[in-house]
Amino acid sequence: MTTAGARLAFIRVRAPLSMAEVEEMIGAVRRHSLAAQKGLYCTDLRGSGAFAPEIIDSIIGMMTKYNPAVVRNAIFYSANSSMGLQMLRAFKAAHSGERRRAFTDGAQLVAWMAELLDDEEQARLREFIAEPE
């Protein structure tokens, strides 16, 4: 996980994702949420496939636990993957409400996040999204 200022953090997930990597990601989110209090996250899942049940269960647990510390979390995934449906189910299971959304279009993702970002954060988000899968 990388950060852009105190509020905005980026997470890029590549296949295959091990349970150890999930635990590392959960720890990074925990540390960021404690430091930022109210964080903004962009998660790039374009390089991952569908998650194994135990992985998605851990991710749902993380989402549920840190919901109060998340202002927005934009999930970026490939249109030709089943990841979107899996993430929508995870959002629902974690009672995420409107704080998390999944996107296949980078411009739509940036537009949604930009409502709450300053110019520097928007530039960093655009750089992150522009990086290839």
FILUM-154209 format. One record per residue: residue in one letter; z, y, x of N, C-alpha, C in turn. Coordinates in Angstrom, 1 decimal. Layout:
# FILUM-154209
+--------+--------+--------+--------+--------+--------+--------+--------+--------+--------+
: residu :     nz :     ny :     nx :    caz :    cay :    cax :     cz :     cy :     cx :
+--------+--------+--------+--------+--------+--------+--------+--------+--------+--------+
:      a :      Z :      Y :      X :      Z :      Y :      X :      Z :      Y :      X :
...
+--------+--------+--------+--------+--------+--------+--------+--------+--------+--------+
//
This chain:
# FILUM-154209
+--------+--------+--------+--------+--------+--------+--------+--------+--------+--------+
: residu :     nz :     ny :     nx :    caz :    cay :    cax :     cz :     cy :     cx :
+--------+--------+--------+--------+--------+--------+--------+--------+--------+--------+
:      m :    0.0 :   -1.2 :    0.9 :    0.0 :    0.0 :    0.0 :    0.0 :    1.2 :    0.9 :
:      t :   -0.8 :    2.2 :    0.5 :   -0.9 :    3.5 :    1.2 :   -0.5 :    4.6 :    0.3 :
:      t :   -0.1 :    5.7 :    0.8 :    0.3 :    6.8 :   -0.1 :   -0.4 :    8.0 :    0.3 :
:      a :   -0.5 :    8.9 :   -0.7 :   -1.2 :   10.2 :   -0.6 :   -0.2 :   11.2 :   -1.1 :
:      g :    0.7 :   11.7 :   -0.2 :    1.8 :   12.5 :   -0.7 :    2.9 :   11.7 :   -1.2 :
:      a :    3.9 :   12.3 :   -1.9 :    5.1 :   11.6 :   -2.3 :    4.8 :   10.9 :   -3.6 :
:      r :    3.9 :   11.3 :   -4.5 :    3.7 :   10.7 :   -5.8 :    2.7 :    9.6 :   -5.9 :
:      l :    1.6 :    9.8 :   -5.2 :    0.4 :    8.9 :   -5.4 :    0.4 :    7.8 :   -4.3 :
:      a :    0.2 :    6.6 :   -4.8 :    0.1 :    5.4 :   -4.0 :   -1.1 :    4.6 :   -4.3 :
:      f :   -1.7 :    3.9 :   -3.3 :   -2.9 :    3.1 :   -3.5 :   -2.6 :    1.7 :   -3.1 :
:      i :   -3.1 :    0.7 :   -3.9 :   -2.9 :   -0.7 :   -3.6 :   -4.3 :   -1.3 :   -3.7 :
:      r :   -4.6 :   -2.1 :   -2.6 :   -5.9 :   -2.8 :   -2.6 :   -5.6 :   -4.3 :   -2.5 :
:      v :   -6.1 :   -5.1 :   -3.4 :   -5.8 :   -6.5 :   -3.5 :   -7.1 :   -7.3 :   -3.2 :
:      r :   -7.1 :   -8.2 :   -2.3 :   -8.2 :   -9.0 :   -2.0 :   -7.9 :  -10.5 :   -2.2 :
:      a :   -8.8 :  -11.3 :   -2.6 :   -8.7 :  -12.7 :   -2.8 :   -8.7 :  -13.4 :   -1.5 :
:      p :   -8.0 :  -14.5 :   -1.4 :   -7.0 :  -15.0 :   -2.4 :   -5.7 :  -14.3 :   -2.1 :
:      l :   -4.9 :  -14.1 :   -3.2 :   -3.6 :  -13.4 :   -3.1 :   -2.5 :  -14.5 :   -3.1 :
:      s :   -1.7 :  -14.5 :   -2.1 :   -0.6 :  -15.5 :   -2.0 :    0.7 :  -14.9 :   -2.6 :
:      m :    1.6 :  -15.8 :   -2.9 :    2.9 :  -15.3 :   -3.4 :    3.6 :  -14.4 :   -2.4 :
:      a :    3.4 :  -14.7 :   -1.2 :    4.1 :  -13.9 :   -0.1 :    3.5 :  -12.5 :   -0.2 :
:      e :    2.2 :  -12.3 :   -0.4 :    1.6 :  -11.0 :   -0.5 :    2.0 :  -10.3 :   -1.8 :
:      v :    2.2 :  -11.0 :   -2.9 :    2.8 :  -10.4 :   -4.1 :    4.2 :   -9.9 :   -3.9 :
:      e :    5.0 :  -10.7 :   -3.2 :    6.3 :  -10.2 :   -2.9 :    6.3 :   -9.0 :   -2.0 :
:      e :    5.4 :   -8.9 :   -1.1 :    5.3 :   -7.8 :   -0.2 :    4.9 :   -6.6 :   -1.0 :
:      m :    3.9 :   -6.7 :   -2.0 :    3.5 :   -5.7 :   -2.8 :    4.6 :   -5.2 :   -3.7 :
:      i :    5.4 :   -6.1 :   -4.3 :    6.5 :   -5.7 :   -5.1 :    7.5 :   -4.9 :   -4.3 :
:      g :    7.8 :   -5.3 :   -3.1 :    8.7 :   -4.5 :   -2.2 :    8.2 :   -3.1 :   -2.0 :
:      a :    6.9 :   -3.0 :   -1.7 :    6.3 :   -1.7 :   -1.4 :    6.4 :   -0.8 :   -2.7 :
:      v :    6.1 :   -1.4 :   -3.9 :    6.2 :   -0.6 :   -5.1 :    7.6 :   -0.2 :   -5.3 :
:      r :    8.6 :   -1.1 :   -5.1 :   10.0 :   -0.8 :   -5.3 :   10.4 :    0.4 :   -4.4 :
:      r :   10.0 :    0.4 :   -3.1 :   10.3 :    1.4 :   -2.2 :    9.7 :    2.7 :   -2.6 :
:      h :    8.4 :    2.7 :   -3.0 :    7.7 :    3.9 :   -3.4 :    8.4 :    4.5 :   -4.7 :
:      s :    8.7 :    3.6 :   -5.6 :    9.2 :    4.1 :   -6.9 :   10.6 :    4.7 :   -6.7 :
:      l :   11.4 :    4.2 :   -5.8 :   12.7 :    4.8 :   -5.5 :   12.5 :    6.1 :   -4.8 :
:      a :   11.5 :    6.3 :   -3.9 :   11.3 :    7.5 :   -3.2 :   10.6 :    8.6 :   -4.1 :
:      a :    9.7 :    8.1 :   -4.9 :    8.9 :    9.1 :   -5.8 :    9.5 :    9.4 :   -7.1 :
:      q :   10.4 :    8.5 :   -7.6 :   11.0 :    8.6 :   -8.9 :   10.0 :    8.4 :  -10.0 :
:      k :    8.9 :    9.2 :  -10.0 :    7.9 :    9.0 :  -11.0 :    6.6 :    9.0 :  -10.3 :
:      g :    6.0 :    7.7 :  -10.1 :    4.9 :    7.5 :   -9.3 :    3.6 :    7.4 :  -10.1 :
:      l :    2.5 :    7.7 :   -9.3 :    1.1 :    7.5 :   -9.8 :    0.5 :    6.5 :   -8.9 :
:      y :   -0.1 :    5.5 :   -9.5 :   -0.7 :    4.4 :   -8.7 :   -2.1 :    4.1 :   -9.1 :
:      c :   -2.9 :    3.8 :   -8.1 :   -4.3 :    3.3 :   -8.3 :   -4.4 :    1.9 :   -7.6 :
:      t :   -4.7 :    0.9 :   -8.3 :   -4.8 :   -0.4 :   -7.8 :   -6.2 :   -0.9 :   -7.8 :
:      d :   -6.8 :   -1.3 :   -6.7 :   -8.2 :   -1.7 :   -6.6 :   -8.1 :   -3.3 :   -6.6 :
:      l :   -8.6 :   -3.9 :   -7.6 :   -8.7 :   -5.3 :   -7.7 :  -10.1 :   -5.8 :   -7.7 :
:      r :  -11.1 :   -5.0 :   -7.3 :  -12.5 :   -5.4 :   -7.2 :  -12.7 :   -6.6 :   -6.3 :
:      g :  -11.9 :   -6.7 :   -5.3 :  -12.1 :   -7.8 :   -4.3 :  -11.3 :   -9.1 :   -4.6 :
:      s :  -10.7 :   -9.1 :   -5.8 :   -9.9 :  -10.3 :   -6.2 :  -10.5 :  -11.0 :   -7.4 :
:      g :  -10.2 :  -12.2 :   -7.5 :  -10.6 :  -13.0 :   -8.7 :   -9.4 :  -13.0 :   -9.7 :
:      a :   -9.5 :  -13.9 :  -10.7 :   -8.4 :  -14.0 :  -11.6 :   -7.2 :  -14.6 :  -10.8 :
:      f :   -6.0 :  -14.1 :  -11.2 :   -4.8 :  -14.5 :  -10.6 :   -4.3 :  -15.9 :  -11.1 :
:      a :   -3.6 :  -16.6 :  -10.3 :   -2.9 :  -17.9 :  -10.7 :   -1.8 :  -17.5 :  -11.7 :
:      p :   -1.4 :  -18.4 :  -12.6 :   -0.3 :  -18.1 :  -13.5 :    1.0 :  -17.6 :  -12.9 :
:      e :    1.4 :  -18.2 :  -11.8 :    2.6 :  -17.7 :  -11.1 :    2.5 :  -16.3 :  -10.5 :
:      i :    1.3 :  -16.0 :  -10.1 :    1.0 :  -14.7 :   -9.5 :    1.1 :  -13.6 :  -10.6 :
:      i :    0.4 :  -13.9 :  -11.7 :    0.4 :  -12.9 :  -12.8 :    1.8 :  -12.8 :  -13.4 :
:      d :    2.5 :  -13.8 :  -13.5 :    3.9 :  -13.7 :  -14.0 :    4.7 :  -12.8 :  -13.1 :
:      s :    4.6 :  -12.9 :  -11.8 :    5.3 :  -12.0 :  -10.9 :    4.9 :  -10.6 :  -11.1 :
:      i :    3.6 :  -10.4 :  -11.2 :    3.0 :   -9.0 :  -11.4 :    3.6 :   -8.4 :  -12.8 :
:      i :    3.6 :   -9.2 :  -13.8 :    4.1 :   -8.8 :  -15.1 :    5.6 :   -8.4 :  -14.9 :
:      g :    6.4 :   -9.2 :  -14.2 :    7.8 :   -8.9 :  -13.9 :    7.9 :   -7.6 :  -13.2 :
:      m :    7.1 :   -7.3 :  -12.2 :    7.1 :   -6.1 :  -11.5 :    6.8 :   -4.9 :  -12.4 :
:      m :    5.7 :   -5.1 :  -13.2 :    5.4 :   -4.0 :  -14.2 :    6.5 :   -3.7 :  -15.1 :
:      t :    7.1 :   -4.7 :  -15.7 :    8.2 :   -4.5 :  -16.6 :    9.4 :   -3.8 :  -16.0 :
:      k :    9.7 :   -4.2 :  -14.8 :   10.9 :   -3.7 :  -14.1 :   10.7 :   -2.2 :  -13.7 :
:      y :    9.5 :   -1.9 :  -13.3 :    9.2 :   -0.5 :  -12.8 :    8.5 :    0.4 :  -13.8 :
:      n :    8.4 :    0.0 :  -15.0 :    7.8 :    0.8 :  -16.1 :    8.4 :    2.2 :  -16.1 :
:      p :    9.7 :    2.4 :  -16.0 :   10.2 :    3.8 :  -16.1 :    9.8 :    4.7 :  -14.9 :
:      a :    9.5 :    4.1 :  -13.8 :    9.1 :    4.8 :  -12.6 :    7.6 :    5.1 :  -12.5 :
:      v :    6.8 :    4.6 :  -13.4 :    5.4 :    4.7 :  -13.4 :    4.9 :    5.8 :  -14.4 :
:      v :    4.3 :    6.8 :  -13.9 :    3.7 :    7.8 :  -14.8 :    2.3 :    7.3 :  -15.2 :
:      r :    1.5 :    6.9 :  -14.3 :    0.2 :    6.3 :  -14.5 :   -0.1 :    5.3 :  -13.5 :
:      n :   -0.8 :    4.2 :  -13.9 :   -1.3 :    3.2 :  -13.0 :   -2.7 :    2.9 :  -13.4 :
:      a :   -3.7 :    3.3 :  -12.6 :   -5.1 :    3.0 :  -12.9 :   -5.5 :    1.7 :  -12.2 :
:      i :   -6.0 :    0.7 :  -12.9 :   -6.4 :   -0.5 :  -12.3 :   -8.0 :   -0.5 :  -12.2 :
:      f :   -8.5 :   -0.7 :  -11.1 :  -10.0 :   -0.7 :  -10.9 :  -10.4 :   -2.1 :  -10.6 :
:      y :  -11.3 :   -2.7 :  -11.4 :  -11.8 :   -4.0 :  -11.3 :  -13.3 :   -4.1 :  -11.5 :
:      s :  -13.9 :   -5.2 :  -11.0 :  -15.3 :   -5.4 :  -11.2 :  -15.6 :   -5.8 :  -12.6 :
:      a :  -16.7 :   -5.3 :  -13.1 :  -17.1 :   -5.5 :  -14.5 :  -17.5 :   -7.0 :  -14.8 :
:      n :  -17.9 :   -7.7 :  -13.7 :  -18.3 :   -9.1 :  -13.9 :  -17.2 :  -10.1 :  -13.7 :
:      s :  -16.0 :   -9.6 :  -13.7 :  -14.8 :  -10.5 :  -13.5 :  -14.0 :  -10.6 :  -14.8 :
:      s :  -13.2 :  -11.7 :  -14.8 :  -12.3 :  -11.8 :  -16.0 :  -11.0 :  -11.1 :  -15.7 :
:      m :  -10.9 :  -10.3 :  -14.6 :   -9.7 :   -9.6 :  -14.3 :   -9.3 :   -8.6 :  -15.4 :
:      g :  -10.3 :   -7.9 :  -16.0 :   -9.9 :   -6.9 :  -17.0 :   -9.1 :   -7.5 :  -18.1 :
:      l :   -9.5 :   -8.7 :  -18.7 :   -8.8 :   -9.3 :  -19.7 :   -7.4 :   -9.7 :  -19.3 :
:      q :   -7.3 :  -10.3 :  -18.1 :   -6.0 :  -10.7 :  -17.5 :   -5.1 :   -9.5 :  -17.4 :
:      m :   -5.6 :   -8.4 :  -16.9 :   -4.8 :   -7.2 :  -16.7 :   -4.4 :   -6.6 :  -18.1 :
:      l :   -5.3 :   -6.6 :  -19.1 :   -4.9 :   -6.1 :  -20.4 :   -3.8 :   -6.9 :  -21.0 :
:      r :   -3.8 :   -8.2 :  -20.8 :   -2.8 :   -9.1 :  -21.3 :   -1.5 :   -8.8 :  -20.5 :
:      a :   -1.6 :   -8.6 :  -19.2 :   -0.4 :   -8.2 :  -18.4 :    0.2 :   -6.9 :  -18.9 :
:      f :   -0.6 :   -5.9 :  -19.2 :   -0.1 :   -4.6 :  -19.7 :    0.7 :   -4.8 :  -20.9 :
:      k :    0.1 :   -5.6 :  -21.8 :    0.8 :   -5.9 :  -23.1 :    2.1 :   -6.6 :  -22.9 :
:      a :    2.1 :   -7.6 :  -22.1 :    3.3 :   -8.4 :  -21.9 :    4.4 :   -7.6 :  -21.2 :
:      a :    4.0 :   -6.6 :  -20.4 :    5.0 :   -5.7 :  -19.7 :    5.3 :   -4.5 :  -20.5 :
:      h :    4.8 :   -4.4 :  -21.7 :    5.1 :   -3.3 :  -22.6 :    4.8 :   -2.0 :  -21.9 :
:      s :    3.6 :   -1.9 :  -21.3 :    3.2 :   -0.7 :  -20.5 :    2.8 :    0.5 :  -21.3 :
:      g :    2.5 :    0.3 :  -22.5 :    2.1 :    1.5 :  -23.3 :    0.8 :    2.1 :  -22.7 :
:      e :    0.8 :    3.4 :  -22.7 :   -0.4 :    4.2 :  -22.2 :   -0.3 :    4.5 :  -20.7 :
:      r :    0.7 :    4.0 :  -20.1 :    0.9 :    4.4 :  -18.7 :    0.0 :    3.6 :  -17.7 :
:      r :   -0.6 :    2.5 :  -18.2 :   -1.5 :    1.7 :  -17.4 :   -2.8 :    1.5 :  -18.1 :
:      r :   -3.9 :    1.7 :  -17.4 :   -5.2 :    1.5 :  -17.9 :   -6.1 :    0.8 :  -16.9 :
:      a :   -7.0 :    0.0 :  -17.4 :   -8.0 :   -0.7 :  -16.5 :   -9.4 :   -0.1 :  -16.6 :
:      f :  -10.1 :    0.0 :  -15.5 :  -11.4 :    0.7 :  -15.5 :  -12.4 :   -0.2 :  -14.6 :
:      t :  -13.6 :   -0.2 :  -15.0 :  -14.7 :   -0.7 :  -14.2 :  -15.6 :    0.5 :  -13.7 :
:      d :  -15.3 :    1.7 :  -14.2 :  -16.1 :    2.9 :  -13.8 :  -15.2 :    3.8 :  -13.0 :
:      g :  -15.5 :    4.0 :  -11.8 :  -14.7 :    4.9 :  -10.9 :  -14.6 :    6.3 :  -11.4 :
:      a :  -15.6 :    6.9 :  -12.0 :  -15.6 :    8.2 :  -12.5 :  -14.6 :    8.4 :  -13.6 :
:      q :  -14.6 :    7.4 :  -14.5 :  -13.6 :    7.4 :  -15.6 :  -12.2 :    7.3 :  -15.1 :
:      l :  -12.0 :    6.4 :  -14.1 :  -10.7 :    6.3 :  -13.5 :  -10.2 :    7.6 :  -12.9 :
:      v :  -11.1 :    8.2 :  -12.2 :  -10.7 :    9.5 :  -11.5 :  -10.4 :   10.5 :  -12.6 :
:      a :  -11.2 :   10.6 :  -13.6 :  -11.0 :   11.6 :  -14.7 :   -9.6 :   11.4 :  -15.3 :
:      w :   -9.3 :   10.2 :  -15.6 :   -8.0 :    9.9 :  -16.2 :   -6.8 :   10.3 :  -15.3 :
:      m :   -6.9 :    9.9 :  -14.0 :   -5.8 :   10.2 :  -13.1 :   -5.8 :   11.7 :  -12.7 :
:      a :   -6.9 :   12.3 :  -12.7 :   -7.0 :   13.7 :  -12.2 :   -6.2 :   14.7 :  -13.1 :
:      e :   -6.0 :   14.3 :  -14.4 :   -5.2 :   15.1 :  -15.3 :   -3.9 :   15.4 :  -14.7 :
:      l :   -3.4 :   14.6 :  -13.8 :   -2.0 :   14.8 :  -13.2 :   -2.0 :   15.0 :  -11.7 :
:      l :   -3.1 :   15.1 :  -11.1 :   -3.2 :   15.2 :   -9.6 :   -3.6 :   16.6 :   -9.2 :
:      d :   -3.1 :   16.9 :   -8.0 :   -3.5 :   18.2 :   -7.4 :   -4.8 :   17.9 :   -6.7 :
:      d :   -5.4 :   19.0 :   -6.1 :   -6.8 :   18.8 :   -5.5 :   -6.8 :   17.8 :   -4.3 :
:      e :   -5.7 :   17.9 :   -3.5 :   -5.7 :   17.0 :   -2.4 :   -5.6 :   15.5 :   -2.8 :
:      e :   -4.7 :   15.3 :   -3.8 :   -4.6 :   13.9 :   -4.4 :   -5.9 :   13.4 :   -5.0 :
:      q :   -6.6 :   14.3 :   -5.7 :   -7.9 :   13.9 :   -6.3 :   -8.9 :   13.5 :   -5.2 :
:      a :   -8.9 :   14.3 :   -4.1 :   -9.8 :   14.0 :   -3.0 :   -9.5 :   12.6 :   -2.4 :
:      r :   -8.2 :   12.3 :   -2.2 :   -7.8 :   11.0 :   -1.7 :   -8.1 :    9.9 :   -2.6 :
:      l :   -7.9 :   10.1 :   -3.9 :   -8.3 :    9.1 :   -4.9 :   -9.8 :    8.8 :   -4.9 :
:      r :  -10.6 :    9.9 :   -4.8 :  -12.1 :    9.7 :   -4.7 :  -12.4 :    8.9 :   -3.5 :
:      e :  -11.8 :    9.2 :   -2.3 :  -12.1 :    8.4 :   -1.1 :  -11.7 :    6.9 :   -1.3 :
:      f :  -10.6 :    6.7 :   -1.9 :  -10.1 :    5.3 :   -2.1 :  -11.1 :    4.5 :   -3.0 :
:      i :  -11.5 :    5.1 :   -4.1 :  -12.4 :    4.5 :   -5.0 :  -13.8 :    4.3 :   -4.4 :
:      a :  -14.2 :    5.2 :   -3.5 :  -15.5 :    5.1 :   -2.9 :  -15.6 :    4.0 :   -1.9 :
:      e :  -14.5 :    3.5 :   -1.4 :  -14.5 :    2.4 :   -0.4 :  -15.1 :    1.2 :   -1.0 :
:      p :  -16.0 :    0.4 :   -0.3 :  -16.6 :   -0.7 :   -0.9 :  -15.6 :   -1.9 :   -1.2 :
:      e :  -16.0 :   -2.7 :   -2.1 :  -15.2 :   -3.9 :   -2.5 :  -15.0 :   -4.7 :   -1.3 :
+--------+--------+--------+--------+--------+--------+--------+--------+--------+--------+
//
